[in-house]
Amino acid sequence: MTVCVYALDQRRIKVTGAGYEPMGKFLDGDTFVEPRSDEHLALALRVGMLCNNAKVERTDGSETLLGGSRARNYAGRPRWPS
């Protein structure tokens, strides 16, 4: 699963690219958004990184996704802060 859109404040930031390749752009409409200079997008990216322990293992030209979200309880349901 990959992120296609971030819904931030009053904006929808589209994420371009495909699969797990670290290539792509962040677009607000047709305008490029630099994540390091956009406070809300930078925070959303940081939260996503900290709440995920997935790794992509590349072997013999194939990719395998290992792990997943840290925000799960023992029943496998999402756990939301109270």
Summary of the structure (lengths in Angstrom):
residues: 82
radius of gyration: 14.8
end to end distance: 25.9
largest distance: 44.1
contacts: 148
relative contact order: 0.13
helix: 18%
strand: 34%
